[in-house]
Amino acid sequence: MKKSEEVKKYISHLVEEGKLKNGSRLPSCRETAAKLEMNKITVNRAYREIEEEHKVYSIQRGGFYLADFDLESEQEKTVVDFTAVRPDKRLLPYREFTHVMNKSTELYKTSAYDYEEPKGLMSLRNVLKSYLMTGGIYTSPDQILVTNGAQQAIGLALQCIFQERKGKLLVEIPTYSLVIKQAQMMGIQMIGIERTSTGYDFKKLEKLLKEEEIRAFYLIPRHHNPTGYSLSEKDKRKVADLSNIYSILLIEDDYLADLGSGKNTMPVHYYGDKESVIYIRSFSKTFMPGLRIGAGVFPKYMADEAAERKRLADLNTSKPFQYALELFIETGMYEKHIRKVRKIYSEKLKKASAIYHSLKSEDMNWYIPDNGIFIWVTDKRKINGSLLERNLKEQGIIVKNAEDCFLPGVLSENRNQCYRLCLSGVTSQSLERLSEVITAFQQAKLLHGKI
């Protein structure tokens, strides 16, 4: 037996005997090494392997703890939801986050529960400034606004740009559905530019910028929602250049930046005029969705207005959560968690790709990226989508067409034949059922005629 396996067997034995319970601290590497008469480094390596299996978690300078992930409910075993955009609950670092929540309360005591300025904790904004810098975002803490999720940051950007001002909002087709709804509620006129796997038709884009009264362009350069596409660096530079030439503001939604998209990739903010780009980041989709913390980097002239609008809406974002997130990032726990999430999501996409290529059909186009959480499916046939969805639901699989990601009233070829499949909340085991989805598409009935 390998020594690492011996360590794992020893820990399993402690659990079986009831000496280790959910959430309890594992014996230190030194203690286990002495008990098993082996090197402490070997024990540490074995503990790390157990951690990668999600059976334990570690806290920096706090040791290893037995994880207590809940068993799947009967519904979760039978229902696979490819529509939900949420992390796999087994990846939520709630024990580690509880640790930093308690630590922040000890450090800041009652001040953690006072009101805070609308822009957010200065200490957190300083941490975010340094963190964002590693990804090519160079800004000052005064331009960073801590928000209740990325959605609020998008709303504040739209308010600052369009309230009592003329102009249209340019959006990608398809795009994030809630932005369409938000702009509709604000009475903002929208116009679209098609987003494909190769980017944009820049001749069409420039024609729109010349002829239409466009004031801002909302775009998702990386891990696009709903398609999963990512812009090339060349195209990001082109977008930044065009925004300067035609004096339009860019609202860059980089909500999944932490999942990575290849080496030396940068946001549009890096290439553009910093006074013409509003950069938005989220900590929900890859971390703790209920935390509802996002961040917006606003141009200097707009930062105070955005903060005032936020103050009138909700005073400030939860202060205890801000302190906890600050500690989570500062201690390196966030980066460690993201590396784990990035690896697992990448493995899911590889598995999905293998399943698809074993069953693929020429009638369908499946875009499966290397990074991110989305798969984009387009069907060349006029299939009966309602029947497809109903049949899959009867099998315990939920899918939904992405019609709400297109502008209402604007004709778009095959908009009813497009599907976004989200893998983030689907377990690796449940992902096997993707083969049933592919088969269902292959056997889907046409709107007029037979299979």
N, C-alpha and C positions, 0 to 999 in steps of 0.2 A: 504494500500500500504506500502510495506517495505520502510524504509528510503533510502536504496541504490537505489531502483527503483525511488523514488522521485527525487533523485539527477540526475539520468539518464534522467528522463523526463524533468527536468529543463534544462539540457545541450542540449537535442534535441530541446526544445522550442527556445533556443538562436540561434541554427543553422537555424531553420525554419524561424525565424524573420530576419535572415541575420546579427545578431550581432556577430556571430562566423563564420568565413570563413576558408577555407582550409589553414592550416599552422599557424593560429592565436592561441595565448596563451589562455587557459581556465582561467576563474576567479580563483584566488588562493583558496585553501581549506578554508582559513579563511573567505574570502569574501562570498563564497557559503554557508558556515556554518551560517554566520550572516544573509544572505538573507533568508535561509530556516529554521532558528532558530533550528539548530541541532548541534551536536558535530562535531568538526573539524576532529576527527579521523574517524568518520563515513563517512564523505565526502571523505577523503583520500582513504578509503577502496573502496568506490564506483568508484572513479577515476581509481583505480587499476583494478577493474573489467571491466571498459570500455576499459582500455588499453589491457586487455587480449582478448577483442573482436576485437582488431586491429582498433578501431575507433579513438583512440588517442595514442600518444607516449609521453614519458617523457624524460627530460634531467636532469641529476643529478644537483641538486641545481638550476635548471632552470625552473621548473614547468612542466605542462602538455600542450600539443599542439594538435590541431585537425589534424588528419591524412588526407592526400589528395591522397589516392590511386586512380589511374585511374580506371574507370569502364572497365570491360572486353570488348575487341573489338568483333565485330561480328565473326571474325575468331576464336578467343579464345573460344567463346561460342560453336562453332561447331567442332573445331579440338582439339583433345586431343593427345599430343605428349609424348609417353612413352620412347622416345629415347634421349631426351634432358637432359643433365646433368647440370642443372642450378637451382638456388634457385627460389622459387615462388617470383615473383617481389613484392608481397604484404608483404613479409617478409624483404625486403631490408630496412635497417635503414638509408635511404638516408637523412632524415631530421636531425637525430641525427649526422650523419656523416658530413653533411654540417656545423652543429654547430661546430664540432671539427676542421674542415678545416678552418673555419673563425677564430676560436680561435687560431689555430697554426700560422696563418698569422699574427695575432695581436701580438703574443708572439715573433715570430722569424723574422717578417718583411722580408726584402730582403734576409736574409740568407737562408730562406726557398726555394729560387729559385736559389741558387748557385749549383755548382757541389759538389758532395759528394764522399768520398772514396768508392771504389767498394764493400767493405764488408757491407756498409750501415751505417746509423747513429749510433754512439756509444751509444747515449741515448736510441734509440730503441732497440739496441742489449742488453743493460742492462735490459730493461723491458722484452724482450723476454727470457732472461736468467732466470729471476724470474718466468715468466709465465710458461715456459717449465718445471721448477723444480717441479711445482705442479703436473705434469704428469709423474714424474720419470725420466726426462732428466736432468742430471747433467753435465754442461759444462761451458765454459768461454765465454765471449763476443767475444774474438778473434777467436773462432772456429765457430761462427755463421755468416753465409753469407745471407744477405737479397737479395732475387732474384725476378725476374719478374715472379712470379708464381712458383708453384712446378715443372712445366715442365722444366723450365730453370735449376733448381737445379738438376733434374735428368740428364739433358744433360751435365752439368758440371761434375757430378760424373762419368758419362761414359767416358768423355774426359780424366779426370785425371787418371782413372784406365786403359783405353785401348789404348789411343793414343800412338803409337810407342811401345806398349807392347803386348806380346803374351797372349793367353788365351781365354777362352770361357765365355759367360755370361749365367748363369743358370736363367731361368725364370719359373714362375708357369704356368701351363696350365689348364684353360685359364688365360690370364693376360690383363693388360691395353694395349689397341691396339697401342697407340701412342709410348709406349716404344719399342714395336716390330719394328715399322716404324723407330724410331730414331736409334736403334741399326743397322738396315738394312742399313740406309744411311751412317753410320759410318763404315760399313764393319765388324761389330762385329759378330762372329759366336755364335749362340744361341743354347741351348739345354734345354729341358723342363722336369719338374717334375709335375705330376698331383696334382691339388689342389681340395680336396673334402670337403664336409661339416664336415668331421671328421679330416681334416688336410692333412698330407702327409703319404705315405708309407715310413717310415724312413729307411727300409732296402734298398729300391730302391734309396732313396736319398743318403745314405752313399755309396752305390755301385757307383753311379755317381761321387761322390766326390773323391773316390779312383781311378777310372779308367779314368775319363775325365780330361782334362786340364782346370779345372774351376778356373777362377780368381775372379769372383764376383757372388753374388746371389741377384737378384732383387726380392723383395717380398712385399706384402701388407698384413700385419698381421691382421689388423682390417678393417671391412667394405670393404672387398675385391671387387675390380673392375675387372670383372663384376658380380661376384656371390653373393656378400653380406656376404660371410662367414667370420668368425673371428677365429683365432687360440686360442687354450687354453693356459693358462699360462705354463702348462707342456711342450707343443710343442714349445713355444717361447724359453724356457730354452734349449730344445734339439737343436734347430737351433743355438742358441748362442754357445752352447758347441761344435757342429760340426764345426762351423766357426773357432773356436780356434784350434781344433784338426787338421783340414786340411788347415789352414792358408788361408782362403778365406775372401774377403771383403763382407759385407752385405750392400745393398742399401735398407734401410727400408723406404718405402713410407707410411707414417702415415697421409695421407692427410685429413682423416675424423675423426681424434682423438677427436675433440671437440664434436662430437655427442655422445660420451660415449659408453661403451660396457660392462656395469656391474661394480660392486664394485671390488676394488683392482686389476683392470687390468692394466698391464704395457706394455710399448713397448719392443721390443727385445733389444733395446739400453740399457735398464735398466739392463738386465741380461748379456749382452755381454761385451767383451773387447772394451772399448771406442775408441781404436785406430783401430778397425776393423769394425766399423759400421758408415755408413753415414746415418744420420737421416733427413728425409724430411717432412716438414709441409706446409700446404696450408691455406690461408685465403680467398680463392675464393668460394669454393663449399658451405660454410655455411654462408658466409658474403656478400661480394661485388665482384662478378665475374670480373667486369671491373677494379677493383683495381689492379689486377695482382700482388699481393705481396705474396711471399712464403718465406720460410727460410730453409736453409740447415745447419745441424750441422756436420762439417767435422772433421776428425781426425787432431790432431795438425800438423802432418807432411804434410798434404794435403791442409790445409786451405788457405795458401798464394798462392799456385798454382791455386786453384779454383778461388780465388779473382782476380788473374792476368788474367786468362782466361775470366772471366766475364768483366773485364775492357776492354780487347781487343774487346769484342763483343758489349758492349753497355755503357761503362763508369760507369754508376750507375743507380740504380732504382729510380723512381720518389721521389724526396726529400719531396715535400709537402704531398704526400700520406704517406710517412714514418712518418712524424711528426704527421699527423692526426691519424694514426693507433696507434702510441705511446700514444697519449692522450686518444684515445678510450679505450685502454686496461687499462691504469693507473687509469682512473676515474671509472672503473667498468662497463662501458657501454657495453663493448664487452661480458663480462661474462653474463650480464643480457640478452643481445640479444641471446646468444648461448643457454641459458636455455629455452627461448621461442621457438627457432627453434627446439631444441631437443624434446621438448614436442609435438610440432605440427607434426614433422616427425614420432614420435612414435605413435601418434594417427592415422596418415595415414596408417602406417603399420598394426595397430590393425584392422582398418576398412577393409583394403585389405585382411587380414587373414579371417575376418568374411565373406566377400563376397566369397572368394575362398572355404571355408569350407561348404558353403551353396550350392555350385555347383560343387565340385571337382570330378575329374575323375581318375580312376585307371591307365589310360594310360599316365597320366602326373605327373611329379614331380615338385611341386612349392615350392621353398625355400623362406620363408618370415621371415626375422629376427625380433628381437625386436627393434633393433636400426639400423640406417643407412638410405640409400636412394634407395637400389636396391632390386628387386625381381628376382630370377633366375629360369627360366622355362626350363625344359628338357622334351622332348616328346619321349617316347619309340618307337613310330611308325615312319615309313618313310613317313612323310607327305609332301604334296606339299607346301613348305614354301612360295614360290613366290606367289602362288594363295592365300594363307592365308593372306599375307601382303597386297596384292592388294584388296582383299575383305574388309579388315578392313579399308584401306585407303578410300575406297568409302563410308564407314560409318563415316568418319571423325576421325579415330583413327590410329595413326602411331606407328608401331612396326617394329623391324628389327632384323634378326638373328645375333648372336654374332660371326660369322665366323672369323671376323678380329681380334678376341681376341685369336686365336689359331696360332701357328707357321705355316707359309706357307710351303707347301711341306711335312709336317709331318702328317701322317694319325691319326685321332682321332675319335673314335666312336661317331656318332651323332653330330658332330660339326655343321652341318647344321640345327640341330633340337634344338639348344640352343638359348634362348632369354633372354636378359637383359631388364627388365622393370624398368625405373627410375621414382620415385614418387616425387622427390624434386620440380619440376616445375609444377606438376599437382595439381590443387586446390582440396580441399576436396569434393566439389560438383561434379567436373568432375571425381573424382575417382570412382563414382558410375558406370561409364561406363566400369570399369574393368570386370564387369559381361559379357559384350559383347565380350571382349577379350577371356575370359574363354570359353564362348559358341562357339566362332569361332574356337578355338583349338579343342574343342570336336567334331565339325562338319567338321573339316578339311579333305580334301580328301587325300587319300594315293597317293604316286607317281605312283604306279601301282595297280589299282583297285579302288574300291568304298570306301565310307565312312566307 
